[in-house]
């Protein structure tokens, strides 16, 4: 499942906050209904909203793929890897290459 909020044009802060809240609620519903192995989140505000919505309190860093790009486990849910990066940084190829299957 992939959910993306486009970045075309300038958005007002209220709209951005509302979209972030909707994305957090949608992510929670997906996690509760579908077995998920990885969640990939771009942007600190988005990551924070999703983590709060899912009530994840403790994250355990596993791999730092590049500056600010981290894979973590959720302490109370070891089935899910949470992959985050700041919005202005690029995703390192090594992260995506690690998911490729032979």
N, C-alpha and C positions, 0 to 999 in steps of 0.2 A: 504494500500500500504506500503510495507516495502522495503527499499533500504539500502544495507549494502556494505561497502567496507571492504574486509577482511584484516587481519593484518598479514598474513603469510609472513615471511621473512622481511628483511630490505628494505625499499623503499627510493629512493633518494628524497630529498626535492622537486625537481621540479615535480616529478610524484605525490607526495602527494598533492601539491598545485593544480595541474591540476585536479586531481580526486575530490578534495574539490570543485573546481569551477563547475565541471560537476554536482556534487551532489546538489549544490546550485541552478543551473539552472533547474535541474530536479524537485526539490522541488517547485520552483516557478511555473513551468508549472502545476504540480499536484494541487497546492493550487488554481490556477486560473481556473482549469477545473473540479475539483471534490470537493463536499462539505466535508470539513475536520473539525473534532472536536479537534483532538489532533495531535501535532507534537512532536516526541520524538527525541532529538538530543544528541548524545554522542560526547564529545570533544569540547573544547573551540574554536579552529580554525574553526571547522565545523559549530558550532552555530553562530559564528561571520559572516562567509561567507553567511549563509542562511538568517540571519537577515538583512544583508546589501543588499542582492539580492532582498529580498521582500520589502525593503525600510521601514522597521518597525523602527520607531524612539523612541517610548516610550513603555516600558514594565512595567507592574504592577505586582509585586510579589503577589502570592496568598497563596501558601503553600510551606514550606521548609520541604521536606520529610526526609532529612538527610543532612549530611555535603556536601554542594555544589550542592545538587539535589533540583531543584526548579521548581515549576509550576507557569507560568506567563500568564497573559492575555496581548494581544496586544491592546494598547489604541484605535487604530482606527479600530479594528476588534475584537469585543467582542465574536465572535463565536468560535474562535480558542484558545485552551490552548497550550502553548509552554512549554514543559518539557525538561530541560537541566541538564546535569551533566558533570563534568570533565572526561576526558577519562580514567583516572587511578582509578576512584572510582567505587564502585559497585552500582547497582541499588537496592534501598531498596524494599523489598517485599511489604511494605505498599502502595507504588505507584501502583504497578500492581494489588494488591488486591482491590484498590479503583475502578478499571475498571470492575471488575467482576460483572456480572448481575445475579440476582436471577432467 
